[in-house]
Amino acid sequence: MENGELFRVEHDTMGEVRVPADHLWGAQTQRSFQNFAIGTETMPEGIIRAFALLKKAAALANRDSGKLDEARCGLITAACDQILAGRWPGEFPLKVWQTGSGTQSNMNVNEVIAHLCARLDPSLPVHPNDHVNMSQSSNDTFPTALHVAAALAIRSEHIRPAEPGEANALPCRVERTAEDVSALLVLLRPRGAAEDGALWMAVAKDQRANFTEQKEIWAALPPERLMLLKK
C-alpha cells in the first residue's frame, strides 16, 4: 500500500513496477502512464476496439499455424470479446502522446488481455508478449489498428460520406492546384536555359504524373535543373 492505495508488483526487462491493484494493465503500461503524463487525449476507443479485433485474429492465426495451443487461443479470444463488448473502458489510460511506433498502446492491450485470461483460467499462464503478442510487432500492429479503426468508423457512419456536390468539387480543386504548381515550375525555370526549356515546360504541364511514368523527361534534364526542380 502506498498513499492509501493498494499496489501489486509487476516486472519487465527494466525491473519492478508498482501497478494499482484494481487495474488490469501491467508494467509497460504503468511506465508509460507515469512517464508520459501529458495532455488529456487518451487513445481513442476505436483504436482499442481495432486492437482487440487484431489480437483475436492473430490468436486464431497462430493457433491454425500450430504456434499457439487451443486452450490459450480460447482464453485470448474470449478476453478480446470482452473488450469488444466495451466491458473494460478504464483499462486503457495511455495518452496519444507517446514514443515509438505505438508500442506502449500495443502492450497496454496485450497486458489487459493477459490479465483477463488469468481471471478466466488462473491455472494456465498467458504471457502478454509471448502469447498475446505472438508473431507481432507494434511497427505492424499499430498501423493495422489504424486502418481497421478507419474502416469500422466508415461502416458505422461515424465518418459522413461525401455529398455529391463535394465529390464533384474535388477534381476542380485538384486541377486548380495542378495549375498553380505548373505555373510555379515555369517561374522557377532558370533564365537563359533554352537548351532544356522544352523539357522544363513538359514537366510543368504534366507535373501530376508519377515520376516513374515520366522517367524519360527526368532522365533528360541536366543534373543542375533536376536538383532545383526536386527542391
Protein Blocks (a to p, Z undefined) as FASTA:
>chain_A
ZZhiacdddddfkbccdddfkbcbdfklmmmmmmmmgcjbdcdfklmmmmmmmmmmmmmm
mmmnopacfklmmmmmmmmmmmmnopammlmmbcfbdghjhlmmmmmmmmmmmmmmmmmm
mmlccdfklmmmgoiafklmmmmmmmmmmmmmmmnomaccddfklmmmmmmmmmmmmmmm
mmmmmmmpcghilmlmmmmmmmmmmmmpcfklmmmmmmmpcfklmmmmmZZ
